[in-house]
Amino acid sequence: MKALYSLRLRVHRANLERFARLLPNNLSESEREYIHRRIAEEHSAIAKLEEYLTNAGQPTEIRSSSGSKRRSSSDVNVFLK
């Protein structure tokens, strides 16, 4: 299971690199906003995965992206799909 999360972590980091390479290009304001939003989403996903991997499945509270619900780290799959 840890291998799957490690793989997902690498994918999110690769996405960050790809989005960062797009920023220096000549982009419209809406394109630039979209890329910045996606970068923030990737950072959030990485933080959740790193927290899960650090806690090795120990029950901890994680806030959903909306901030309204609390889930245990065992429910982290909800955030990854």
Secondary structure, DSSP 8 states (H G I E B T S, - for coil): -HHHHHHHHHHHHHHHHHHHHHTTS---HHHHHHHHHHHHHHHHHHHHHHHHHHHTT---EEE-TTSS-EEEGGGTHHHH-
